[in-house]
């Protein structure tokens, strides 16, 4: 283009000079140069006309998009929190503590094609400083490992999965997706409000647990003409029965190494262990963007729990022949499979109340949810060693082996539990760019949820067998980049075992009972949290 302008200027100057009537000497040469310049200008104009600027711009955009698509896109979510945790026990004693913690989520995404996406999330969650009681144990249990402040503050994989998008399913106008990997299975719908983030896959009332698995979603809106309808199959494995490498070689704390087998086989089945699997569905029959209905149902197999191995049987009147006044207190347990469980939930959600009544109601969210659980205990026979003790003088009356069966939630019978969960949140009228939320839930005696990874250090409020109350305040400090939260959670337990697993450790004992007092069972729990959160 610059060359064309320069030649045009020279040609124009030459034309002006020739037209001015200068001397004829060399005029033929000047005319020849002028003709040559005109020819070059014509050729340049012709070449420029052949350039397709739209196609060139499109090609540049495609190159930029390709270069960008060849790189994983990262995002950061960093939270510093201060928790004041308090517990009150049935014995009348209490515990309090204050904990500073850092949580870092490094999110990643990559889309090599328009219909295939990879998503990942790395997690670091650690209390400030070295933990005095640092040990592995259940702190590293796979269902909760990224929602628990870990002693060493490792960077671990919280999510890693690929997602395929299909335009039609078996020829029908049903858009669908398929996904395998470490699932986005925490902070689902309803629980997502207080967490101040977009909801992830499960229905937060009954499932909030990390697991590995797969999902298949089918969008039924086009074939049914019902707004937002979809059906989603979900499958996961919570525990494998495989042993670890070199499991036969063990090292004691004093450094002594023992070898229990010289077979050399790896990843064989652990004796007595079973795989823990879950399969179910999510069905949304209606969602118009304001009002929606969400349902889920599932079955879980071979759920783990504490199985009583030994116990003390306290005879309250000193007469071992009187069975009605005996009190059973387990003293040692084994962790193993206890049976299966069914679960289901239905949630009604309004994201905006009414139709244009006022701005406040337009931006108010309300939900109510009902959930149900039912155990199906294993019928495997076992025996329990029991010491029968005179409760009046503490003397051991007898020691016997009592026949027993492995049960769930302290019973060999099938037990049904229920839970209700309601909440409302609205824009704060006194402070700009802030929201206030109030939530309540109640669980029955045998209620059992899969909410082990719920982000409350004092324990899962949604697992409460009793009443739980919560109020939270979320504030944007610098848009969504820097936010703050103040949250208070209070749990009043009617029965023990709310945060237990599925065996005898989940046995519901009335917190007002004499047994609960002797056990020092947890009666109330509370957690006041303040955090600052950076997201980009």
C-alpha positions as CSV (number, residue, x, y, z in Angstrom):
1,X,0.0,0.0,0.0
2,X,2.8,2.4,0.9
3,X,4.6,1.6,-2.4
4,X,1.4,2.3,-4.3
5,X,1.1,5.8,-2.6
6,X,4.7,6.6,-3.4
7,X,4.5,5.7,-7.0
8,X,1.2,7.6,-7.4
9,X,2.9,10.7,-5.9
10,X,5.8,10.4,-8.3
11,X,3.5,9.9,-11.3
12,X,1.4,12.9,-10.3
13,X,4.6,15.1,-9.9
14,X,5.9,13.9,-13.3
15,X,2.6,14.6,-14.9
16,X,2.5,18.1,-13.5
17,X,6.1,18.8,-14.7
18,X,5.3,17.5,-18.2
19,X,2.1,19.6,-18.4
20,X,4.0,22.7,-17.3
21,X,5.6,23.0,-20.8
22,X,9.2,22.5,-19.8
23,X,12.0,21.9,-22.4
24,X,11.5,19.2,-24.9
25,X,15.0,17.7,-24.3
26,X,14.5,14.3,-22.7
27,X,10.7,14.5,-23.0
28,X,10.5,11.2,-24.6
29,X,12.4,9.6,-21.7
30,X,10.1,11.3,-19.3
31,X,7.0,10.1,-21.2
32,X,8.4,6.6,-21.1
33,X,9.0,6.7,-17.4
34,X,5.5,8.0,-16.9
35,X,4.0,5.2,-18.9
36,X,6.0,2.7,-16.9
37,X,4.8,4.2,-13.6
38,X,1.2,4.1,-14.8
39,X,1.6,0.5,-15.8
40,X,3.0,-0.4,-12.3
41,X,0.1,1.5,-10.6
42,X,-2.4,-0.5,-12.7
43,X,-0.7,-3.8,-11.7
44,X,-0.7,-2.9,-8.0
45,X,-4.4,-1.9,-8.1
46,X,-5.2,-5.1,-9.8
47,X,-3.3,-7.1,-7.2
48,X,-4.9,-5.2,-4.4
49,X,-8.4,-5.9,-5.8
50,X,-7.7,-9.6,-5.6
51,X,-7.0,-9.5,-1.9
52,X,-10.1,-10.8,0.1
53,X,-9.8,-8.8,3.3
54,X,-12.7,-10.6,5.0
55,X,-11.0,-14.0,4.3
56,X,-7.7,-12.7,5.6
57,X,-9.3,-11.4,8.8
58,X,-11.0,-14.7,9.3
59,X,-7.7,-16.6,8.8
60,X,-6.0,-14.4,11.4
61,X,-8.8,-15.1,13.9
62,X,-8.5,-18.8,13.3
63,X,-4.8,-18.7,13.8
64,X,-5.3,-16.8,17.1
65,X,-8.0,-19.2,18.2
66,X,-5.8,-22.2,17.4
67,X,-2.9,-20.8,19.3
68,X,-5.1,-20.1,22.2
69,X,-6.7,-23.5,22.1
70,X,-3.4,-25.2,22.2
71,X,-2.8,-24.0,25.8
72,X,-4.6,-25.0,29.0
73,X,-6.5,-22.1,30.4
74,X,-6.0,-21.5,34.2
75,X,-8.0,-19.8,36.8
76,X,-7.3,-19.1,40.5
77,X,-9.6,-19.4,43.6
78,X,-7.7,-18.5,46.8
79,X,-9.4,-18.3,50.2
80,X,-8.1,-17.3,53.6
81,X,-10.6,-18.2,56.4
82,X,-10.8,-17.8,60.1
83,X,-13.1,-20.3,61.9
84,X,-14.2,-20.2,65.5
85,X,-15.5,-23.7,66.3
86,X,-17.4,-24.7,69.4
87,X,-18.7,-28.1,70.7
88,X,-21.0,-28.9,73.7
89,X,-21.2,-32.5,74.9
90,X,-24.0,-34.3,76.6
91,X,-21.8,-34.7,79.7
92,X,-21.9,-30.9,80.1
93,X,-18.3,-30.2,78.9
94,X,-17.4,-28.1,75.9
95,X,-14.5,-27.5,73.5
96,X,-13.5,-24.3,71.6
97,X,-10.9,-23.6,69.0
98,X,-9.9,-20.9,66.4
99,X,-8.4,-22.0,63.1
100,X,-6.8,-20.0,60.3
101,X,-6.7,-21.8,57.0
102,X,-5.7,-21.3,53.3
103,X,-7.5,-23.0,50.5
104,X,-6.2,-22.8,46.9
105,X,-8.0,-24.1,43.8
106,X,-6.2,-24.1,40.5
107,X,-8.7,-24.7,37.8
108,X,-7.8,-25.7,34.3
109,X,-9.6,-26.2,31.0
110,X,-8.7,-27.3,27.4
111,X,-11.0,-27.6,24.3
112,X,-9.1,-29.3,21.4
113,X,-12.4,-29.4,19.4
114,X,-15.8,-27.7,19.6
115,X,-17.4,-30.9,21.1
116,X,-14.7,-32.1,23.5
117,X,-13.5,-30.4,26.7
118,X,-11.1,-31.3,29.5
119,X,-11.6,-29.8,33.0
120,X,-9.4,-30.1,36.0
121,X,-9.1,-28.7,39.5
122,X,-6.0,-28.9,41.8
123,X,-6.6,-28.3,45.5
124,X,-4.4,-27.2,48.4
125,X,-6.1,-26.8,51.8
126,X,-4.0,-26.3,54.9
127,X,-4.3,-24.9,58.4
128,X,-1.8,-22.2,59.3
129,X,1.3,-23.7,60.8
130,X,2.2,-27.3,61.7
131,X,-0.7,-29.3,63.1
132,X,0.2,-30.6,66.6
133,X,-2.0,-33.7,66.1
134,X,-0.9,-34.4,62.5
135,X,-1.6,-37.9,61.4
136,X,-3.1,-39.5,58.3
137,X,-6.2,-41.5,59.3
138,X,-9.5,-40.3,58.0
139,X,-8.1,-36.8,57.3
140,X,-7.1,-38.3,54.0
141,X,-10.2,-40.4,53.3
142,X,-10.9,-40.1,49.6
143,X,-14.4,-38.7,50.0
144,X,-13.3,-35.6,51.9
145,X,-9.6,-35.2,51.3
146,X,-9.8,-31.9,49.5
147,X,-12.4,-30.4,51.9
148,X,-10.3,-31.0,55.0
149,X,-7.2,-28.9,56.1
150,X,-4.4,-31.4,55.7
151,X,-1.3,-31.5,57.8
152,X,1.2,-31.3,55.0
153,X,-0.8,-29.1,52.7
154,X,-0.3,-31.2,49.6
155,X,-1.5,-30.1,46.2
156,X,-4.0,-32.8,45.2
157,X,-6.3,-33.5,42.2
158,X,-9.9,-32.5,43.2
159,X,-11.4,-32.8,39.7
160,X,-10.2,-34.2,36.4
161,X,-12.6,-35.3,33.7
162,X,-13.3,-35.0,30.0
163,X,-16.7,-33.9,28.6
164,X,-18.1,-34.8,25.2
165,X,-21.0,-32.9,23.6
166,X,-23.2,-34.7,21.1
167,X,-25.8,-32.9,19.0
168,X,-28.2,-35.8,18.7
169,X,-28.7,-39.2,20.3
170,X,-29.6,-42.2,18.1
171,X,-30.9,-39.9,15.4
172,X,-33.3,-38.1,17.8
173,X,-33.1,-34.3,18.5
174,X,-31.6,-34.9,21.9
175,X,-28.4,-33.0,22.7
176,X,-26.3,-35.2,25.1
177,X,-23.0,-35.3,27.0
178,X,-20.8,-38.1,28.3
179,X,-18.1,-37.7,30.9
180,X,-15.5,-39.8,32.7
181,X,-13.0,-39.0,35.5
182,X,-12.8,-37.4,38.9
183,X,-16.2,-35.9,39.1
184,X,-17.3,-32.3,40.1
185,X,-19.4,-33.8,42.9
186,X,-19.2,-31.2,45.7
187,X,-21.0,-27.9,46.3
188,X,-24.1,-28.8,44.2
189,X,-27.3,-26.9,43.8
190,X,-28.8,-25.4,47.0
191,X,-25.5,-25.7,48.9
192,X,-23.9,-23.6,46.1
193,X,-25.7,-20.4,47.3
194,X,-23.8,-20.1,50.6
195,X,-20.6,-21.1,48.9
196,X,-21.0,-18.2,46.5
197,X,-20.3,-20.2,43.3
198,X,-22.0,-21.8,40.4
199,X,-23.6,-25.2,41.3
200,X,-21.8,-28.4,40.3
201,X,-23.3,-31.7,39.4
202,X,-25.1,-33.3,42.3
203,X,-28.2,-32.1,44.3
204,X,-26.5,-30.6,47.4
205,X,-29.1,-31.7,49.9
206,X,-28.1,-35.4,49.8
207,X,-24.8,-35.7,47.9
208,X,-21.7,-33.6,48.6
209,X,-18.8,-36.1,48.3
210,X,-15.8,-36.5,46.1
211,X,-15.7,-39.6,43.9
212,X,-14.5,-41.1,40.6
213,X,-17.0,-42.1,38.0
214,X,-19.0,-41.2,34.9
215,X,-22.1,-39.3,33.8
216,X,-24.4,-39.2,30.8
217,X,-26.8,-36.3,30.3
218,X,-29.7,-36.1,27.9
219,X,-31.4,-32.8,27.1
220,X,-35.1,-33.6,26.6
221,X,-36.3,-30.0,26.1
222,X,-36.6,-30.2,22.3
223,X,-38.4,-33.5,22.0
224,X,-40.8,-32.8,24.9
225,X,-41.2,-29.0,24.4
226,X,-40.9,-28.7,28.2
227,X,-38.6,-26.0,29.3
228,X,-35.3,-27.1,30.8
229,X,-36.1,-30.9,31.0
230,X,-33.2,-33.2,31.2
231,X,-32.2,-36.7,32.5
232,X,-28.7,-37.6,33.8
233,X,-27.3,-40.9,34.7
234,X,-24.5,-40.9,37.3
235,X,-22.1,-43.7,38.4
236,X,-19.3,-43.7,40.8
237,X,-16.8,-45.8,42.8
238,X,-16.2,-44.6,46.4
239,X,-13.8,-47.4,47.4
240,X,-11.9,-50.2,45.7
241,X,-11.2,-53.6,47.1
242,X,-7.6,-53.6,45.8
243,X,-4.6,-53.8,48.0
244,X,-1.6,-51.4,47.6
245,X,1.7,-52.3,46.1
246,X,4.1,-54.2,48.4
247,X,1.3,-54.5,50.9
248,X,2.9,-57.6,52.4
249,X,5.9,-55.5,53.6
250,X,5.2,-53.5,56.7
251,X,7.4,-51.2,58.8
252,X,6.8,-50.7,62.5
253,X,7.3,-47.2,64.1
254,X,10.6,-48.5,65.6
255,X,11.8,-49.3,62.1
256,X,11.3,-53.1,62.2
257,X,10.2,-54.5,58.9
258,X,8.0,-57.6,58.6
259,X,7.0,-59.5,55.5
260,X,3.6,-61.4,55.7
261,X,3.8,-62.9,52.2
262,X,6.4,-63.7,49.6
263,X,4.0,-64.3,46.8
264,X,5.0,-61.1,44.9
265,X,1.4,-60.5,43.7
266,X,0.2,-56.9,43.5
267,X,-3.2,-55.1,43.9
268,X,-5.0,-58.3,45.0
269,X,-8.2,-58.2,46.9
270,X,-8.0,-57.1,50.5
271,X,-9.5,-59.8,52.7
272,X,-13.1,-58.8,53.7
273,X,-13.0,-55.6,51.6
274,X,-15.7,-54.9,48.9
275,X,-16.0,-52.2,46.3
276,X,-18.2,-49.3,47.2
277,X,-20.2,-48.3,44.2
278,X,-23.1,-45.8,43.6
279,X,-25.5,-45.5,40.7
280,X,-28.4,-43.2,40.2
281,X,-30.0,-40.4,38.2
282,X,-30.8,-36.7,38.2
283,X,-34.1,-35.7,36.6
284,X,-35.2,-32.1,36.1
285,X,-38.8,-32.2,34.8
286,X,-39.1,-28.4,34.5
287,X,-36.8,-25.4,34.6
288,X,-37.8,-22.1,33.0
289,X,-34.8,-20.1,34.4
290,X,-36.9,-18.8,37.3
291,X,-38.9,-21.8,38.7
292,X,-37.5,-25.3,38.6
293,X,-37.9,-28.8,40.0
294,X,-34.9,-31.1,40.6
295,X,-35.1,-34.8,41.6
296,X,-32.5,-37.4,42.2
297,X,-32.4,-41.1,43.3
298,X,-29.6,-43.6,43.8
299,X,-28.4,-46.9,45.3
300,X,-25.0,-47.4,47.0
301,X,-23.5,-50.8,47.5
302,X,-21.2,-52.2,50.3
303,X,-21.0,-49.0,52.3
304,X,-18.3,-49.0,55.0
305,X,-18.6,-48.4,58.7
306,X,-17.4,-49.3,62.1
307,X,-18.3,-52.9,63.1
308,X,-18.2,-53.7,66.9
309,X,-15.6,-56.2,67.9
310,X,-15.7,-55.9,71.7
311,X,-18.1,-54.1,74.1
312,X,-18.9,-53.6,77.7
313,X,-22.4,-54.5,78.8
314,X,-23.3,-52.5,82.0
315,X,-25.8,-54.2,84.3
316,X,-27.5,-51.4,86.0
317,X,-29.0,-53.2,89.0
318,X,-26.2,-55.8,89.5
319,X,-28.5,-58.7,88.4
320,X,-27.2,-60.2,85.2
321,X,-30.4,-62.1,84.7
322,X,-32.3,-58.9,84.2
323,X,-31.9,-58.0,80.5
324,X,-34.0,-54.8,80.3
325,X,-31.7,-52.6,82.2
326,X,-28.5,-53.4,80.4
327,X,-26.5,-50.7,78.6
328,X,-24.2,-51.6,75.7
329,X,-21.1,-49.6,75.0
330,X,-18.8,-50.7,72.2
331,X,-15.1,-50.5,73.0
332,X,-13.3,-51.5,69.8
333,X,-14.3,-51.6,66.1
334,X,-13.2,-52.9,62.7
335,X,-13.8,-50.7,59.6
336,X,-15.5,-52.7,56.9
337,X,-18.6,-53.2,54.6
338,X,-22.0,-53.1,56.3
339,X,-24.6,-53.1,53.6
340,X,-26.4,-51.1,50.9
341,X,-28.4,-47.9,51.0
342,X,-31.0,-46.1,48.9
343,X,-31.5,-42.3,48.7
344,X,-33.7,-39.8,47.0
345,X,-34.5,-36.1,47.0
346,X,-36.8,-33.5,45.4
347,X,-36.1,-29.8,45.4
348,X,-38.2,-26.9,44.4
349,X,-36.4,-23.7,43.5
350,X,-37.5,-20.1,42.8
351,X,-34.7,-17.8,41.5
352,X,-36.8,-14.6,41.6
353,X,-40.2,-14.4,43.3
354,X,-43.2,-13.2,41.3
355,X,-43.0,-11.4,37.9
356,X,-41.8,-7.8,38.1
357,X,-43.3,-7.1,41.5
358,X,-40.2,-5.1,42.5
359,X,-36.4,-5.4,42.1
360,X,-36.0,-6.9,45.6
361,X,-38.2,-9.9,44.9
362,X,-36.9,-10.3,41.4
363,X,-33.4,-10.9,42.9
364,X,-34.6,-13.1,45.8
365,X,-34.0,-16.9,45.8
366,X,-36.0,-19.4,47.7
367,X,-35.9,-23.2,47.9
368,X,-37.3,-26.1,49.8
369,X,-36.2,-29.7,49.6
370,X,-37.1,-33.1,50.9
371,X,-34.8,-36.1,51.1
372,X,-35.1,-39.7,52.0
373,X,-32.7,-42.5,52.9
374,X,-33.1,-46.3,53.6
375,X,-30.5,-48.8,54.8
376,X,-30.3,-52.4,53.7
377,X,-27.9,-54.1,56.2
378,X,-25.7,-57.0,55.4
379,X,-26.8,-60.3,57.0
380,X,-23.2,-61.6,57.6
381,X,-22.9,-63.3,60.9
382,X,-20.3,-62.3,63.4
383,X,-19.5,-62.5,67.1
384,X,-18.8,-59.8,69.7
385,X,-16.7,-60.3,72.8
386,X,-18.6,-58.7,75.7
387,X,-17.6,-58.0,79.3
388,X,-20.7,-57.9,81.5
389,X,-20.0,-55.3,84.2
390,X,-21.9,-54.4,87.4
391,X,-22.6,-50.7,86.9
392,X,-22.9,-50.2,90.7
393,X,-19.4,-51.4,91.7
394,X,-17.6,-51.7,88.4
395,X,-16.8,-55.4,88.8
396,X,-16.6,-57.7,85.8
397,X,-19.4,-60.2,86.3
398,X,-18.6,-62.3,83.2
399,X,-17.0,-62.3,79.7
400,X,-18.9,-63.9,76.9
401,X,-18.9,-64.1,73.1
402,X,-22.2,-62.8,71.9
403,X,-23.6,-63.9,68.4
404,X,-24.3,-60.9,66.2
405,X,-24.9,-59.8,62.7
406,X,-23.3,-56.9,60.9
407,X,-25.8,-54.0,60.7
408,X,-26.1,-50.4,59.6
409,X,-26.6,-47.4,61.9
410,X,-26.5,-49.7,64.9
411,X,-29.3,-52.0,63.7
412,X,-29.7,-55.2,61.6
413,X,-33.1,-54.0,60.5
414,X,-33.8,-51.7,57.5
415,X,-34.1,-48.1,58.7
416,X,-35.6,-45.1,57.0
417,X,-34.5,-41.5,57.5
418,X,-35.8,-38.2,56.2
419,X,-34.6,-34.6,56.0
420,X,-36.0,-31.2,55.1
421,X,-33.9,-28.3,53.8
422,X,-35.2,-24.8,53.2
423,X,-33.4,-21.5,52.5
424,X,-33.9,-18.0,51.2
425,X,-31.3,-15.4,50.2
426,X,-31.7,-11.8,49.0
427,X,-29.8,-8.7,48.0
428,X,-28.7,-6.7,51.1
429,X,-30.7,-3.5,51.3
430,X,-28.1,-1.7,53.5
431,X,-24.9,-2.6,51.7
432,X,-24.3,-2.6,47.9
433,X,-23.1,-5.7,46.1
434,X,-23.9,-8.0,49.0
435,X,-26.3,-10.9,49.7
436,X,-27.8,-12.3,52.9
437,X,-29.0,-15.9,53.3
438,X,-30.8,-17.8,56.0
439,X,-31.0,-21.6,55.9
440,X,-32.6,-24.4,58.0
441,X,-32.5,-28.2,57.9
442,X,-33.8,-31.0,60.1
443,X,-32.9,-34.7,60.0
444,X,-34.7,-37.6,61.6
445,X,-33.3,-40.3,63.9
446,X,-32.0,-42.6,61.1
447,X,-31.2,-39.9,58.5
448,X,-28.0,-40.5,56.5
449,X,-26.7,-38.3,53.7
450,X,-23.6,-38.4,51.5
451,X,-22.5,-34.9,52.5
452,X,-19.1,-35.8,54.0
453,X,-17.3,-33.1,52.0
454,X,-19.6,-30.3,53.0
455,X,-17.4,-27.3,53.7
456,X,-18.1,-26.7,57.4
457,X,-15.2,-27.5,59.8
458,X,-17.6,-28.3,62.6
459,X,-19.3,-31.1,60.6
460,X,-21.8,-31.4,57.9
461,X,-25.0,-29.4,58.8
462,X,-27.0,-31.4,56.2
463,X,-26.1,-34.6,58.0
464,X,-27.6,-33.4,61.2
465,X,-30.0,-35.7,63.1
466,X,-31.8,-32.8,64.7
467,X,-31.9,-29.1,63.7
468,X,-29.4,-26.9,62.0
469,X,-29.6,-23.2,61.5
470,X,-27.3,-21.0,59.3
471,X,-27.1,-17.3,58.3
472,X,-24.5,-16.0,55.9
473,X,-23.5,-12.7,54.4
474,X,-21.5,-12.5,51.1
475,X,-20.0,-9.2,49.9
476,X,-18.2,-8.2,46.7
477,X,-15.2,-6.1,47.6
478,X,-13.7,-5.7,44.1
479,X,-16.4,-7.2,41.9
480,X,-16.2,-11.0,41.9
481,X,-12.5,-10.8,42.0
482,X,-12.2,-10.1,45.7
483,X,-15.1,-11.1,48.0
484,X,-15.7,-11.7,51.7
485,X,-18.1,-13.8,53.7
486,X,-19.3,-14.0,57.3
487,X,-21.2,-17.2,58.1
488,X,-22.6,-18.7,61.3
489,X,-23.7,-22.4,61.5
490,X,-25.4,-23.9,64.5
491,X,-26.2,-27.6,64.8
492,X,-28.4,-29.0,67.6
493,X,-28.2,-32.8,67.6
494,X,-31.2,-35.0,68.8
495,X,-29.2,-38.2,68.2
496,X,-25.6,-39.2,67.9
497,X,-23.9,-40.5,64.7
498,X,-24.8,-37.6,62.4
499,X,-21.3,-37.4,60.9
500,X,-20.6,-41.1,61.2
501,X,-20.3,-43.8,58.6
502,X,-22.8,-46.6,58.1
503,X,-22.0,-49.2,60.8
504,X,-22.2,-49.0,64.6
505,X,-20.5,-45.6,64.6
506,X,-23.8,-44.3,63.0
507,X,-25.9,-45.7,65.8
508,X,-28.4,-43.0,66.8
509,X,-28.4,-42.6,70.6
510,X,-30.7,-40.0,72.1
511,X,-28.4,-37.1,73.3
512,X,-30.6,-36.7,76.4
513,X,-30.1,-40.3,77.5
514,X,-27.8,-41.6,80.3
515,X,-25.7,-43.5,77.8
516,X,-25.1,-40.4,75.7
517,X,-23.9,-38.6,78.9
518,X,-21.5,-41.4,79.8
519,X,-20.2,-41.5,76.3
520,X,-19.7,-37.7,76.2
521,X,-21.7,-37.7,73.0
522,X,-21.8,-34.5,70.9
523,X,-24.9,-32.5,71.7
524,X,-24.4,-29.1,69.9
525,X,-21.8,-27.7,67.4
526,X,-21.2,-24.3,65.9
527,X,-18.9,-22.6,63.5
528,X,-18.4,-18.9,62.9
529,X,-16.4,-18.4,59.7
530,X,-14.9,-15.2,58.2
531,X,-13.1,-15.3,54.9
532,X,-11.5,-13.2,52.2
533,X,-11.5,-14.8,48.7
534,X,-9.6,-14.0,45.5
535,X,-10.9,-15.4,42.2
536,X,-9.6,-14.7,38.7
